[in-house]
Amino acid sequence: MQGFHQALSIPEIVIVLAVALILLGPERMPEMVRAAGKLLRELRLASNTVMRELGDAIEEDHRPIEPPQASPGTPVEPGPERGNTDA
């Protein structure tokens, strides 16, 4: 919603509010503004959640994969890739 306030100038916002007041009337206007505020808040929360989850997924994909570490005192047996020629 960051770019929305940049798209409308102050006179345009006043015209939109005046038309809404004429169409809805003074009784229903506060109710509609409250409902619109709740809707915008829910959309912002959902957007933030999606952005956070996407950021976490991207960050997880870019983490280097570390090889498993042997426990201290556990002997490591050389395999064929390490030059074991006994077999």
Helices and strands as residue ranges (DSSP letters): H 4-7, H 10-61, G 80-82
